[in-house]
Amino acid sequence: MLQHLQLVMTDVNLYQAVALAGILAFAISWSLWETESYYPGFEVYGVDKKSVSLYDAKQKFMTDARRILFDGAAKGEIQINGVFQIVSANGPRLILPSNYADELKGHKHLSARRLIATAARALMHSDIIVDTIRKNLTNSLGPIATILHEETATGIDQMYFNTEPYDGWRKYDEKQHSIGLVGMLSTRIFLGPEMVKNKRWLAITTDYTIVLMIAARALRMWTPVLRPIVHWFLPECTALRRVSRDARNIIDDEVKRIEAQVGQPDELSPSKSSIGNSLGWMRAAAKGTSFNLGDGQLFLSFASLHTTSDLLTKTLVNLCTFPEFQDLLRNEILDTLRGKSFDPTCLSQMRLLDSFMKETQRLAPASLSLMNRLVEKNITLHDGTVLPNGALISVIPSRLYDDEIYPQAIEFDGYRFLNLRAKAGEETHH
């Protein structure tokens, strides 16, 4: 009897193994033929039409996105009103010229929130993050500006001057220094002065930005149907899970520390402080639903680090490239701050600095596409172009390099936006 049972169990195990192999074979075959389909009626660029998978097209986009986007935009005469599609890291995406930007801005059937949830499914409560930023950060710009001014001075001293005695030229990895500085500032705003002293947390927030982008790139090479499986085996995703786990542990310890303070009111109350209390903000926005504060804080850190450090790095590089602006900008800052403390109104008075940074962004934006959205319902545009439900869309900033809009558009001009604002009726348009 026992021997018979063992034979039966062997057969069952064999059937299970065969079934599992069949499922895997089917899934892999499906991935090769790709479940991410093109949007019918729109010309496709950057794709080898002989390929049965989108894998090669995604790899090509990762390394040559600028050329693919602008080559497609340059061939607008054979497209439907200039709209075409490419295969981005997230799959097929419709690219629209910038003349559609005003029509699409704020459209009720376009969602940025759902796009966030689609692109980052590990954090499904994107509304909580959006509400946290809108209700707390946006309404606290005044106090934030003052704190950033003070913390920046400390951060610059630690990052650039708290090293060996000065002996001439020093070599810096400016990108890493920018990420480190912005990481300190964002931690001060989100988590308060105590966490700025936590070197382990600062290291995690800066590492997370890099590790997340590497893991996302690796995972996007796989079709969505296989991602829930393959992420367990990709070393890039393993590294991301390790960083995320460490971050959760630190945030859990911080929550316990705050709640255990003897004789203190609930420090995580959203009304306790407008600055340095993102854990309380997110807890309030969650409204009692299950939400991992560590994951939420990592998302906030990533959102603030990526774009801000990118602009800071490029601005400093342009200051080195065009040294004639160094004294001009320094004098403008000194004149603005002379005899008064720093507040948000000071920023609006630094018009040359504003122009210099906008010109930096114009020529080297953090993203090659703008207004990334998910279409929630078929949209018919003014010229009859139909954006299908479920489509990922982006607006390409083609106007940024148009000589008719920006004379000598490919040349850097730190005065460009300052001069545009000087024209009658254009004071607030640039």
Phi, psi and omega in degrees: 000314181297321180294321179296319180297320179296322178295318179298315181295324177298317178298318180298315179298322179296316179298320179296318180295317179296317180297317180296318179297321178296318179297315180295319179298318179296317181296318180293318177300317179299319181294326180293324178276349171070126177270348178274103187264156177289160175271119186297143174095356182242134180297141181253135179236151176079022184231135171278108187292350177276345183283139179271352181234158177271001184302310182297322180295321178295317178299319180296319180295323181300326186254346186219037186298317183301313182296318180299314182295313186279335171294317177297317180295327182288343182257034185299338184292341180254013181251170175281100178054032177084000181270132177220179179228151177229171173256104179274183177298335179264008181107190181304141182212136176276134180247124181248143176293162189291347179290350176271353190303313183296322181291325183274337183300121178074013181298136186292340181258015174245135184234124171275327182295314180293330177294320176299315181294326179289319183281334183227074187289348177293339180237087187281342184269058184295333178299325180297317179295313181299315180295322178300315180291314186293316187278334187249308183289313184300325182273004184235027186297327180298300178300325180297317181300318180296315180295318179299322179300315181290315184290328179297318179300316178295315182296318179297319179298318181289320186286319191251334189240348181271055180229207181293158180306143182294129181223031181121223181286146173235149179256128181235144166271092191299324179300315180293322178294321179295316178298317179297317180294313180295326176298319177297315183294316181293323177297320178298318182287319185277319192239355175094174187293330182294319183287339176297334180278349183276095184296329179295317179294317180299320179295319181295316182297322178285320178296321184300319180303316182285314182296321180298315182293323178293316180295319180298319179297316180295318184288325182292345177289346181258147177296148184306327184294335182262347184301320179298342180262308190291337182297336179290341186249350180279125181300328179296321179286327175298317178297321179294319178297322180295315179296318180296320179296317178298320180295317179300319180298318180294316180293321177300317178296322180293319177298315179296320180298316182294314184290339182271358180298121185288132175074009180254148174292174181298105183290347178266008174296134182297341181269356184297314183205144177275346182236141175073025183225043183297331178296319176292321179299312183292321178299319179292319181293330180290336177053044176087352179282159180291125181206128181276113183295328179296314178298318180298318180292323176297320179296316178299318180296317180297315182299322182279326185287314191298303185287320184292314180293327178297312180294319180299315180299312183292326178294317179294323177297318178293328175296326176285324181288325181237073187297344179296344179272348187298307180292324180298314181288320178300315181293323178296318179295315180296318179296322181292321185270353185298121175081008178208162179276162183285135174210171184303331181294337179298323182298320181292342180271346179270073190284327177290319176299317178300316180295317181299316181289322178294322177294324175299314179294323182298315183278336182219068181294154180296330179234143178283351179227154181241165175049055177288122187218162173250129180280121183265345179201146180312132180240125175258116182279173187300333182262010178093352177297131181252122174266117187286150176304135179089355183284144168271132180230155174215150174258125180275134184280055185297331181294338181296338184242022181266119182296335179288335179264315179238097180308137184051055191299330183276356179266141177282128177225101182297340179270355192307305185285333174296317179291323178296320179291339182284346180283144181301130179083356183250010188301328184245013186262357185223000000 
